[in-house]
Amino acid sequence: MAFLHLYLGEGSTNSKSYFKLDGWKIFTFHNGDYVEIPDGKHLITFEGANTDWHIQENLNSHDCMTITVLATSMGMIMGAPEYKIEEHDDDVIEMIKGFADEIAQAADEKSTANFKFGLKMVISISILVGSLACFLSYNVIFGIIFLLVGGVLLISTVAKRKKDNK
């Protein structure tokens, strides 16, 4: 799961902050746990310490609220970015949506990379098993060919994975 931490506002009595991210679940951090904001309540508004936000009853009043957006995309992203946002207008909302899209895209790319790695491992191991079958049936030439192809594919797949993880 990927987390995008948004620090919304400095909490003056006239400021109002709001954002809505379709396809994302929105959580708040409370007493060391994440509390989900229910569906249909993804529009967050607050006015300084006297907030009209419906989950405020569970929170202490702070000048700066922390809202955590949890990506519903598959995959994990380590070291998710944190952004401090002090202005509250349409440009900020578009910027937040851009951050969310970037995180979702990165999660999808990681999931695709994991799938490709697993597929290559299965193929290379299958080729190596085929090589063993050729050797057992005394077909040495095909056994050597399969052994070389499977070995090279396996080594290159593992080496690429190690390089990508650095």
N, C-alpha and C positions, 0 to 999 in steps of 0.2 A: 504494500500500500504506500502511496506517495502522499506526503503532507506538504501543503503550502500554508505557511503561517503569515497572517495578515494582521498588522497592528493598525487599527483604524482610529485615527483621530486623536486630538489632544484633549477633547472633552470640554469645550466651552459650552455655555448654556444655549447658544444659538446654533451650534453646528449639528448637522444631521448627516449620518453616513449610511449608505445602503449599497448593496450589491446583490446580484442574483446570478448564479452559475447553473445553467441547465445541465442535467446529467451528472451533477456532483452532489455529494452529501455534505452538509455543513455541520460542523461540530463546534462546541465551545469547550474550553478547558476549565474544569471546576473541581476543586478538592483532589487534584492529582488524577482525575479521570476525564475522559472525553464524553460529553453529553451531546447527543444528536439533536439537532433542531428538526422537528417533524416535517414530512413532505407538505408542500403548500405553504410553508413558513420560511422559505428561502430568502425572503426580502427582509433584510435586517435594518432597523432604524434605531438610532438612539440620539438623545439630546442631552449631552453632558452627563452629569451625575443623576439627573432626574429622567432616566430613560423610560421610553414607552415600549421597550423590547420585552417580548412575552416570557423570556427565560430569566429576566433580571431577578426574579424572586429567589433564584438559586445562587445568585452572585453577590459579592460585595461591590459597592460602587467604587470605580477606579477612574482616574482621569484618562487612562488608555486601556481600551478593551482589547483582548486578544481573541480573534475568531480563527478557527482552524478549519481549513477546507481539506476534506479527505477525497483523494482521487478514487473513483470507482473503477478505473482502468486496471487491467491485470498488470502484474509486474511490481518491482520494488525500485525505489530511487533512494539512494543514500544521500545524506547531506542536503535535504531539501532547502531551498532558499528562503530567507526571511526578508520581508520588505516593510519598511515603515512608511505609512501613507498619511500625509497631513492635510491634503486637499480632498474635497468631496464633490466631485462633479462627474459629468459623463466621460471625460477623458480618463479619470481614475478608474471608472468601471471598465472601460475598454482595456486599460492596462492590466487590470486584474484578470479579465477574461483571457488576455494574451498569455499571462503567466500560467493560467490553468491549462490552456491549449498546449503550451510548451511541455508541461509536466505530463499531460496525457499522451502526447506524441512520443516523448522519451520512454514512457512506460511501455507503449506499444512496440517501439523499436527493440527494447530489451526482451520483450516476450518473443518477438520474431527471431532475434538472435539465439535465444535459448532453444527454440524449436529447430532452427537450422543446425545448431550444434548437436542436438540429440539425434536428428535424422542422419547426419554424417557419421556419427558414432555407430548407429545401428547398421548403416550400409558397410562401413569398414569392417566391423566385426563379422557381418555376414560373409563378406569376401574372404576374410581369414578362415572362417569355418569351412567355406567352399574349398579353400586351399588345403585344409586338413583332409577333407573328403577325397580330393584328388590324390594326395599322397597315399592315403589308405587304399585307394583303388589302383595303385602303382602307375598313375598317370603323372609322372614327375614334371614334365614340361608345363602342363597347365597348373600344377601345384605351385611351381616356382613363380609363374606369371601372377597367379592370384595372391600369393604371399607378398610379392613386391608391390602390387597395386594396393592391396589392403593395408600393408604396413605403411606405405607412403601416405595414403589417405588418413590413416589413424594418427600418424605422427604430425602431419600438417594441420589436422583439425585441432589436436591438443595444443600445438604450438601457437596457432592463431588465437585460441581461447585464452591462453596465458598472456599473450601480447595485448589482447583487448581488455583484460582485467587489470592491467597495470595502470 
